[in-house]
Amino acid sequence: MDNPTQPEPLRLGVLLSGRGSNFLAIARNIREGRLPGVEIAVVISNVADAPGLAAARDLGLQTALFVSKAAPAPSTIATSSPASAPTAWN
């Protein structure tokens, strides 16, 4: 923390499974200063091709994928950060 008088931002984890319209509204309000002291830490989905997950990547946000339907293994997880390609664990 650079400024000891400024509180740490509230970091959000956003869950989505489709277009991510609520996520995009939150991101827009943060960007426009309507939600001061708030940042999106990660966007999580259980749908690999969810348009909202792609939008999060386009915004440079960290994403995570937890496949929960018809997964061949009990747990399938993929994550990505703005600087790296997705990684999956089975």
C-alpha positions, 0 to 999 in steps of 0.5 A: 500500500503506497498511501497509508491514509488510503484504505485498501480497495474492496476486491470483488470476485465476480461470478458469471455464466453467460453474457456478463451484463451485470459484471460489465455494469459493475466494471463500467461503474468502477471505471467511471468512478461511481464505485470508488475504492472498488476493483475487480480481482477475478471473474469466474465462470463455469462456462468455458465459452461464456461471452462475459469471460471473454469480455473480462479477458479483453479488459485485462482482468484475471479469469478463472474457469471451473467446469462443473457440468459434464466434467470428465474429472471431479474437478476441472479448473482453468485460470488466466491472468492478463499476462499469461495463457490459461492453465488447467488442472484435472 
